[in-house]
Amino acid sequence: MNKLRNIIIGVAVAAAAFAGINYLAGDRADAVNPSARDCNRNSIIYCGAITPQELKSKYNANKTGDLPAIFSHYGVSSSQINGMAQKQGYVNRKGEVWYDGRLVATNGVTVGRQYFSGDTKVNIGGKTLYQRRAGSAMRTDGIAVHIWFDSNGQFVSAVYYSCGNPLVATPVPVPPKPVYKCNSLSATKVSRTEYRFTTDASAANGASIKDYVYSFGDGTSATGGSSVTHNYDKPGTYKVSAQVRVNVNGQLVTAPGTCVTEVTVVQELKPGIDIVKTVNNKKHDKVAVGEQFTYEIVVKNTGNVALKDAVVTDKAPAEVTLVSADAGKIANNVWTHTIPELKVGESMRFTLTAKYMKYSSGTHKNSVCVDTPTVPGTPDDCDDATTETKERIKVCDLRDNTIKTIERSEYDESHMTTDIARCGDIQVCVISTKEIKKIAKKDYDENTMTTDMSKCAEVPPTPVKELPHTGLTDTMSVIGIGGLVGVGAAYMASRRNLR
């Protein structure tokens, strides 16, 4: 009977062990015996630390005197341990770290106090320890570990439960959490009855926008892209909303966020007029002082009835002087013209010539308006164009010692100055050599040069007094050439007599 009972118990233990191993390969680390302790010479913390509180207590007690240095070397900080926010996972013989059924790190490396074959010596805080591949010395399929993650859920470091040995590994990248939102809905008026609705939405990290569902507030709706247009049949105020449908993890969901706007359709007005103004065929231009430029004005009948007596008025800004116009009249710097009739769809173009009399800073807006009795309200339409002047200044370019006229925007203080006097040549006296020469003003050095030419005046040499002519030279001059010849002949005769 006892023998049978032992057999049954043995089978049960084996089955439990087998189930535990399978559990390790499945989802959770608590299949590993987290209460197992290694009380041997290899343990960084003798007998390990099973709970976060125990790990904190033993770490702070630091009986071996080297725990902070060792743990820090392997990426485990004091704040991590004292924060006690770690999770329970396990490391297997491959050096893989698992948590909650997910592989969180690979290529684990750990350290111990005892040498095993293949270990590498490491010196930490003056002590020799032995580093090895995590799992290389394991006698079981998995050992429980404390695991720390960063704010994104990515593996940071770990510590074995049973021995307190720290472990580092290569984190497995954590897929970012999908994010998606409907940010805003805006409306742009296309015409009296038509609006363009544009939805601003975002989706990232695996989420993707499928489509947009619009409710126009008049009982109709539409599914489309981020921008759609809608035409209203009746005047009124309408509340418009948009929903953004997003694909997330294989599911179609509606993005959060309030995307609502309101539009108003006014009562239909049959007459219509439009005016457009440009300067030099642009909405903005930069012009030179004193040079003429043109304003172009186009008035168009956009309604379905002819317009009578449309008055166009252009009041120039104070900085601009109107010079001439191809129609109408200019008085007190204001141009006016009356269009007797403007047929349906007809456009009329006018050109005004203007100029700046002097430089004026800033941008200057010139507005033109049109008003006709046929269209309610005043004015019926306005448009504007803007100008600014080019400011030209004279500078001394120190690079080539020349005076130039440039636009202020081109001014470069690194090699220019508005002090024109610094350009040109100057005659100087070089004090050390007494040399008078011409140089560029920018090269003048008051320490070695002066403009006082008297400093370079030549000093006449001191005259040397003549000595009295009492030497051989005077005698020779008296004797003369003839005397010398005679003396020479007498000398030759005396030499012959001696023979």
ChimeraX attribute file (.defattr): number of C-alpha atoms within 10 A of each C-alpha:
attribute: neighborCount
match mode: 1-to-1
recipient: residues
	/A:1	6
	/A:2	7
	/A:3	8
	/A:4	9
	/A:5	10
	/A:6	11
	/A:7	12
	/A:8	12
	/A:9	12
	/A:10	12
	/A:11	12
	/A:12	12
	/A:13	12
	/A:14	12
	/A:15	12
	/A:16	13
	/A:17	14
	/A:18	11
	/A:19	12
	/A:20	19
	/A:21	16
	/A:22	13
	/A:23	16
	/A:24	22
	/A:25	15
	/A:26	14
	/A:27	15
	/A:28	17
	/A:29	25
	/A:30	17
	/A:31	22
	/A:32	22
	/A:33	14
	/A:34	20
	/A:35	13
	/A:36	16
	/A:37	18
	/A:38	19
	/A:39	14
	/A:40	14
	/A:41	14
	/A:42	20
	/A:43	20
	/A:44	27
	/A:45	27
	/A:46	19
	/A:47	18
	/A:48	24
	/A:49	28
	/A:50	21
	/A:51	16
	/A:52	18
	/A:53	14
	/A:54	14
	/A:55	21
	/A:56	19
	/A:57	14
	/A:58	17
	/A:59	22
	/A:60	15
	/A:61	11
	/A:62	13
	/A:63	11
	/A:64	11
	/A:65	12
	/A:66	15
	/A:67	22
	/A:68	15
	/A:69	14
	/A:70	22
	/A:71	24
	/A:72	13
	/A:73	15
	/A:74	20
	/A:75	17
	/A:76	22
	/A:77	16
	/A:78	15
	/A:79	10
	/A:80	16
	/A:81	21
	/A:82	16
	/A:83	12
	/A:84	16
	/A:85	13
	/A:86	19
	/A:87	15
	/A:88	23
	/A:89	31
	/A:90	30
	/A:91	30
	/A:92	21
	/A:93	18
	/A:94	16
	/A:95	24
	/A:96	21
	/A:97	33
	/A:98	27
	/A:99	20
	/A:100	15
	/A:101	14
	/A:102	13
	/A:103	18
	/A:104	23
	/A:105	22
	/A:106	20
	/A:107	15
	/A:108	24
	/A:109	19
	/A:110	21
	/A:111	27
	/A:112	24
	/A:113	18
	/A:114	15
	/A:115	16
	/A:116	14
	/A:117	8
	/A:118	11
	/A:119	16
	/A:120	14
	/A:121	16
	/A:122	14
	/A:123	11
	/A:124	14
	/A:125	13
	/A:126	9
	/A:127	11
	/A:128	14
	/A:129	19
	/A:130	18
	/A:131	21
	/A:132	20
	/A:133	20
	/A:134	24
	/A:135	21
	/A:136	18
	/A:137	11
	/A:138	14
	/A:139	9
	/A:140	11
	/A:141	17
	/A:142	26
	/A:143	25
	/A:144	26
	/A:145	31
	/A:146	26
	/A:147	24
	/A:148	23
	/A:149	17
	/A:150	9
	/A:151	7
	/A:152	11
	/A:153	13
	/A:154	16
	/A:155	25
	/A:156	19
	/A:157	27
	/A:158	31
	/A:159	30
	/A:160	28
	/A:161	30
	/A:162	24
	/A:163	24
	/A:164	29
	/A:165	25
	/A:166	27
	/A:167	29
	/A:168	25
	/A:169	23
	/A:170	17
	/A:171	19
	/A:172	14
	/A:173	13
	/A:174	11
	/A:175	11
	/A:176	11
	/A:177	11
	/A:178	14
	/A:179	15
	/A:180	25
	/A:181	21
	/A:182	21
	/A:183	16
	/A:184	16
	/A:185	21
	/A:186	18
	/A:187	18
	/A:188	12
	/A:189	14
	/A:190	12
	/A:191	10
	/A:192	15
	/A:193	19
	/A:194	16
	/A:195	20
	/A:196	15
	/A:197	21
	/A:198	18
	/A:199	23
	/A:200	15
	/A:201	20
	/A:202	16
	/A:203	18
	/A:204	14
	/A:205	12
	/A:206	15
	/A:207	20
	/A:208	18
	/A:209	22
	/A:210	15
	/A:211	16
	/A:212	21
	/A:213	17
	/A:214	25
	/A:215	17
	/A:216	21
	/A:217	15
	/A:218	14
	/A:219	7
	/A:220	10
	/A:221	14
	/A:222	14
	/A:223	14
	/A:224	11
	/A:225	15
	/A:226	18
	/A:227	15
	/A:228	16
	/A:229	14
	/A:230	16
	/A:231	14
	/A:232	17
	/A:233	10
	/A:234	12
	/A:235	13
	/A:236	13
	/A:237	13
	/A:238	17
	/A:239	13
	/A:240	20
	/A:241	21
	/A:242	26
	/A:243	23
	/A:244	28
	/A:245	20
	/A:246	23
	/A:247	19
	/A:248	20
	/A:249	11
	/A:250	9
	/A:251	8
	/A:252	14
	/A:253	16
	/A:254	19
	/A:255	20
	/A:256	14
	/A:257	15
	/A:258	14
	/A:259	21
	/A:260	18
	/A:261	16
	/A:262	14
	/A:263	19
	/A:264	15
	/A:265	19
	/A:266	12
	/A:267	11
	/A:268	10
	/A:269	11
	/A:270	11
	/A:271	17
	/A:272	21
	/A:273	26
	/A:274	17
	/A:275	22
	/A:276	19
	/A:277	26
	/A:278	22
	/A:279	24
	/A:280	18
	/A:281	13
	/A:282	13
	/A:283	17
	/A:284	17
	/A:285	16
	/A:286	14
	/A:287	18
	/A:288	17
	/A:289	17
	/A:290	13
	/A:291	10
	/A:292	15
	/A:293	19
	/A:294	19
	/A:295	23
	/A:296	18
	/A:297	24
	/A:298	15
	/A:299	22
	/A:300	20
	/A:301	22
	/A:302	20
	/A:303	17
	/A:304	14
	/A:305	15
	/A:306	17
	/A:307	25
	/A:308	17
	/A:309	15
	/A:310	22
	/A:311	16
	/A:312	22
	/A:313	20
	/A:314	24
	/A:315	19
	/A:316	19
	/A:317	15
	/A:318	11
	/A:319	18
	/A:320	21
	/A:321	17
	/A:322	25
	/A:323	14
	/A:324	15
	/A:325	18
	/A:326	10
	/A:327	14
	/A:328	15
	/A:329	13
	/A:330	18
	/A:331	9
	/A:332	9
	/A:333	16
	/A:334	14
	/A:335	20
	/A:336	18
	/A:337	18
	/A:338	17
	/A:339	16
	/A:340	11
	/A:341	14
	/A:342	20
	/A:343	15
	/A:344	17
	/A:345	14
	/A:346	14
	/A:347	15
	/A:348	12
	/A:349	14
	/A:350	16
	/A:351	18
	/A:352	20
	/A:353	17
	/A:354	21
	/A:355	19
	/A:356	22
	/A:357	14
	/A:358	14
	/A:359	15
	/A:360	15
	/A:361	11
	/A:362	9
	/A:363	14
	/A:364	18
	/A:365	19
	/A:366	20
	/A:367	18
	/A:368	21
	/A:369	23
	/A:370	23
	/A:371	22
	/A:372	24
	/A:373	14
	/A:374	17
	/A:375	19
	/A:376	12
	/A:377	10
	/A:378	12
	/A:379	15
	/A:380	18
	/A:381	19
	/A:382	19
	/A:383	19
	/A:384	19
	/A:385	22
	/A:386	19
	/A:387	23
	/A:388	21
	/A:389	22
	/A:390	19
	/A:391	16
	/A:392	17
	/A:393	14
	/A:394	17
	/A:395	25
	/A:396	22
	/A:397	24
	/A:398	20
	/A:399	10
	/A:400	12
	/A:401	19
	/A:402	16
	/A:403	20
	/A:404	14
	/A:405	13
	/A:406	14
	/A:407	12
	/A:408	13
	/A:409	10
	/A:410	10
	/A:411	18
	/A:412	11
	/A:413	11
	/A:414	9
	/A:415	13
	/A:416	20
	/A:417	18
	/A:418	16
	/A:419	12
	/A:420	16
	/A:421	12
	/A:422	22
	/A:423	20
	/A:424	16
	/A:425	15
	/A:426	15
	/A:427	17
	/A:428	24
	/A:429	21
	/A:430	21
	/A:431	18
	/A:432	9
	/A:433	10
	/A:434	16
	/A:435	15
	/A:436	18
	/A:437	10
	/A:438	12
	/A:439	13
	/A:440	16
	/A:441	17
	/A:442	18
	/A:443	12
	/A:444	18
	/A:445	11
	/A:446	11
	/A:447	8
	/A:448	12
	/A:449	19
	/A:450	18
	/A:451	16
	/A:452	13
	/A:453	15
	/A:454	10
	/A:455	16
	/A:456	18
	/A:457	12
	/A:458	8
	/A:459	6
	/A:460	6
	/A:461	6
	/A:462	6
	/A:463	6
	/A:464	6
	/A:465	6
	/A:466	6
	/A:467	6
	/A:468	7
	/A:469	9
	/A:470	8
	/A:471	8
	/A:472	9
	/A:473	9
	/A:474	11
	/A:475	11
	/A:476	12
	/A:477	9
	/A:478	10
	/A:479	10
	/A:480	10
	/A:481	10
	/A:482	9
	/A:483	11
	/A:484	11
	/A:485	10
	/A:486	10
	/A:487	10
	/A:488	11
	/A:489	10
	/A:490	10
	/A:491	10
	/A:492	10
	/A:493	10
	/A:494	10
	/A:495	9
	/A:496	8
	/A:497	7
	/A:498	6
	/A:499	5
